[in-house]
């Protein structure tokens, strides 16, 4: 099986290598492209005979740093005078074991590996969406006594924090869980069909919900996170509506003789309903790739410097050994 497979031309690797060849200047491709492609095919066959798939993998680890360094150098050289054939041959025959060459090859290899790992992790991580519903909250009407607040005309510095706790309380969230049937839906989605208890679902919901005040306003932003862009908007709006109903119901119960002419619908107003998220908030692919590039440069320089120092040290030992003999 191994021998028969080794007779093919490795079309996938050939296509990738042909695409990488575009990094070289057109003149270089025209003069050396066919020979380089043939050499790569031969190397693929040899690598497969030696170690199968792992041999091909190791070959690519050798080819990629060399491709990066030579393509960059050829592009720079193309800006100058065109090299003569002797210059080309001398360039191809140059010693690649010098400390500077080792530095470039190791630095590029580590840089490419770091970017590859960062990209792979970024696209493997599950996506998370977020939707926000903004509500406006008011104190009890000033012309009606309140059993729970200090005089309504007085400023209550703890009002917003108190409402935060109410929004996250069982009184509000239990209605959200019941109306959206989250015990069953999340049980199917995350626990292999096992129906959750309301307390379990409530803990999950609290962990996915974030409340923030809008500075210098009476607005509260209710943000819900989910792996479903529609679900996060649905839950955020449901939390806001459940809290609104709770405030109205409680006020009416506390004031059974309430004058119907007194408006109380303004206690909680949904001013900005949540909409399905358009793009995921996590992972931040652009940020992760940028971090991967920065980390790749740093790690590449560090690894290249260490490898160059080791190459320089062993080179001196080799020279001393030759001189001593």
N, C-alpha and C positions, 0 to 999 in steps of 0.2 A: 504493500500500500504506500509506504513511504517513498520507495523508488519510483513507482509509477506517478505519484503526485509531484515528485521533484522534476518530472520531465516537462511540466507545463511552464507557461511564461509568467505566472503569478499576476494575472490581469489587474487585480485590485492594487497591488503594490506598484505596478507599472503606471497605472493611472495617476496615483498619488505622486509618484516621482516625476511624471511628465508635467503635472501641474506645478510642482515645486521648481521645475526647470525654468518656469517663466520669470523667476527672480533674477536670472542671469541676463546680461545684455543680449540683444538680438544677434550681434556679431559673434558672440561667444557660443550661443546656441547653434548658430549655423555651422560653425567650424568644429565644435566638439560635441554637439548634442547627441548625434548618432552613436559616437564612441562611448559616451558616458552612459547612455541608455543600455547599450550592449553590456558594458561592464557591470551595471547594476543588475541586469538579468542573470549574469554569471554569478554574481555575489549572492543573489537570492537562492539559486540552485545549490550553491556550496553550503550556504547557511542552513538550508532545509535538510540536506543530506547529513550535516553534522548534528543538528539538535532539533529538527522539526520546527514547530511554531515558535519555541523559545529562541531558536537560532535566528529566525526572522526578526523577532523582537530586538535581540541584541544588535542585529545589523542596523535596524532603524535607529537605535540609540547611538550608533557610530556615525550613521549617515547624516542625521539631522544637525548636529553641531558643525560638522564639516561643511554641509550645505549652507548653513547660516553664515559661517565665516568666509567661505569662498565667494558666495554670491555678493556679499557686502563689499569685499575687496575688489571683485570684478566690476561692480557698479562704480566704485570710486576710481578704479583705473580707467574706466571708459570715459571719465571726464577729462582725462589727460590725453596725451598722444597715444595712438594705437600702438600696442606692443608688437615687437617683431616676433617671429616664430621662436627664436632663441630665448627671448624674454619669457614667452609662454612656457617653453620646456623647462626653463630654470625655475619658473614659479611653481610648476607642477612637481618638480623634483626637490623643492626646498625641504629642509629638515623640519618635520612637524613635532619633534621632541624637545625643542628649545623651550625654556621657561615661558617666554611670551606666547608661543603657540599653545602650550599646555594651559596657560591662563585663559586664553580666548575660548578654547574648546570646552574646558570644564565650566567656565562661567556661562557660556551659551547653553550647555546641557542642563545645568541647574536652573537657569532662567526658564527654559522651555518646559522642564518638568514641573516647576512651580506654577507656571501659568496653566498648564494642562490639568494639574490637580485642582487648582482654584476653579477653573471652568467646570470640571467634572462635578465637584462638590456643589457648585452653584446650581447646576441643572438637575442634580439628583435630589436636592432638598425639596420637600413639599412646599407648595405655594400657600400663602396665607393672604386673605383679602380683609379689608376693613371698610366699614360704612359708619357714618356719623349722622345722628339725628340731634338737632338743636331745639331745646325747649326754653321758654321763658317762664320763670316762676315768680309768683308774687306772694306777699304776706296776706293774712286774712284782711278783709275789708275793714277800714278804720272805724266805721260807724257801728260795728258789731262786736261785742265782747268776745274774747277768745279764751277758752279754758286752758289752752296749752301754751300760749305765748304771753309774754309781758305785754304792756299796752301796745296796741298795734302801731301807734304813731312813733314808738321808740325804735331806734336802730338796733337790730339784733346781729351781732358780729358772727354768731354761730348758725345763722339761718341756712346758709348754703351747705355747710358741712352736715347739718341735721338732715337736710333734704337728700344729700348724698347717701346717708345711711338708710333713709327710708326707701330710696330707689333700689338699693341692694338688699332690702329686707325680704323676708319670706312673704310678707303681705303683698308685695308687688310682684316678685319673681315667680311665686307659685301660680299666679294667674297667667303669666307668660308661658310657663311650662305647660299648663293645662290647655291653653288656647292653641298652641302650636304642636301639642302632643309630642313634646321633646323626649319624654321618658321612653316612648316606643321608637321614635325616629332615631335618636342617638344610640339607643340600644341596638338597633339594626345596623347602624353605620359603624359603630366603634366596638361593640361588645357581642358580636356574632348573634344578634337577634335577641339577646337577653334584655327584658324590660328593666329599665333602671328605676331606682327609688327616687322620689322627688328630691330628697336631700342630696343624693349623689348628682343628679342633673343640675341642681342649684349650685353646687360647688364648681362644676364644670363651667356653668354659665358665668358665675362671678369671675372665674379666672380668665374668661374671654371678653370681659366687659371693662371699659375704662371710662371714668367720669372726670371731666375737667371743666372748671369754670372759665367762661369767656371774660377776659379781664375788663374791668370797669363797666360791666353790664350785669343784668339779671339772667343771663343765658347760661345754660348748662349743656355741654356737649356729651352725648351718650354715644360712645364708640364701641362697636362689637366686632370681634375678629372671628373669622371662620375660613375653612378651606373651600367654601362655596360662596361665590360672590353674591348670589341672590339671598342666601340664608342670612348673611350678616346684616343686610339691609332690612330683611323681614323681622329679625329679632330686635334690632335697634328701634324700629318703629313700634313694635309690640311693647317693649319696655316703656317707651315714652307714653303710649296710650294707656297702659295699665297704671302707671303712676298718676296720670291725669284723672282717671276714673277714681282711683283711691282718694286723691285729695278732695274731689267733689263730694264723694260719698261720705267721707269722714266729716267734712264740714257740715253737710246737711244733718248727719246724725248728731253732731255736737250742738246744732242749733235747730231743734225741731220747730220752733216758732219763727223761723226765719221769714222776714218780709220778702215775698216773691219779687218785689220791685228792685231788690238789691242784687246786682249782677255778681255772680260768683264764677262764671265760666272762664273768667280771665285769670283764675288762680294758676293754671298751667296752660300754656299755649304752645303748640307745636309749630314753630316758626320756620323750620328747615327740615323737612322729612328726609330720611336716609334714602339714598339711591344705590342700586347695585354697583359694586366696585368695578371699575374698568380695567385696572391693572393691579397685580398683587403688590402688597407692601413688603412682603418677605418671600424669598430672599431678594435683596436689592442687587440685581445682577450687575448693574453698572459699577456700583461701589465695590462689590466682591472682585470683579475683574481688575479694577484699578488697584485694589489692595494686593491682588495677585501679582500684578506687574511690578509694583513698588517692592513687594517682598522678594520677587524673583530677581530684581536688579541687586538688591542688598545681599541676598543669599548667594547669587552668582558671583558677585565681586569677592565676597568672603571665601567661597569655595575655590574660586580661581586663584586668589592670592595664596591660599594654603597649598594648592596643587603646584603652583609655580615655585613656591619656596622649596617644596619637597623635590621637584624636578631639578632645581638649581643645586640642591644639596647632593643629590645622587649623581648629578653630572660632575660635580667637583670630585666626589669620591672615585668615579670612574677614571677621571683624568689623573688623579693621584696614583691610582692602581697601575695605570698604564705607564706613568712616569717611573714608578718604583720598580716595575719589571724591566 
